C-alpha cells in the first residue's frame, strides 16, 4: 500500500495542534501561578510562547520561525527530562518525550 501523500498538510497541522495542546497540558498550571521568579515558570511560559510561534510560523508560511521554535522546544524538553529524571522511566518521562519529538520534527522539517 502506498503512502497517502495528499494528507501530509493535514498531518502537519495536526502535529502543530498536538504540540500546542501537549504544551498547554504540561505547563498551563505552572503558567497560571504568575511567579516570574520561579525557573519552572520561565521555562513553561517560554514553551507555550514557542508553541504559539510554531503555529504562527505555519499560518504565515514562515519556516524560520517554525525551525527556531522547534529547536528551542526540543532543547527545553531535553532540559526538563534531564533535570527531572530520577532513574525511572515513568509517565512523566514519557509525557515529556512528546514535545521533544514534535519540536525536533519541526526543527528538521520546518513547514514542509
Secondary structure, 3 states (H helix, E strand, C coil): CCCCHHHHHHHHHHHHHHHHHHHHHHHHHHHCCCCCCCHHHHHHHHHHHHHHHHHHHHHCCCHHHHHHHHHHHHHHHHHHHHHHCCCCCCHHHHHHHHHHHHHHHHHHHCCC
